[in-house]
Amino acid sequence: MTEKSRKTGPVRLNDMDNSELLKRVHKRMVDGLLNRGDGQADRNMAGISAMDEKLRKSIAELYLALEEAGNSPMAVDLLAEHVAILVEMINHFKSKPR
């Protein structure tokens, strides 16, 4: 627990204490995936990486817009719909043989 979270409660999404660490871990993971495939796989992974970066930016923008709107019940409903979509996608990939 950081000093900041002890004073003010849990660290919130807009507290940027961990964002740089998360970005570095994500970049390392994507770089690792890009460096272990053939040429076509590298191009596919590069496209996926670009889409992932775009999605993360959009999620951050959505969060800020929802925060600005100030309608927590609506924000929770909307985010829950997105989470449900992601869970379905995760379950789809988990059900496939490796």
Residue pairs with C-beta under 8 A, 6 or more apart in sequence:
2 11
2 17
4 11
4 15
4 17
5 11
11 17
11 18
13 63
14 63
14 67
30 45
30 49
30 52
33 45
34 42
34 45
34 46
34 49
37 44
37 45
66 74
66 75
66 78
66 79
67 75
69 75
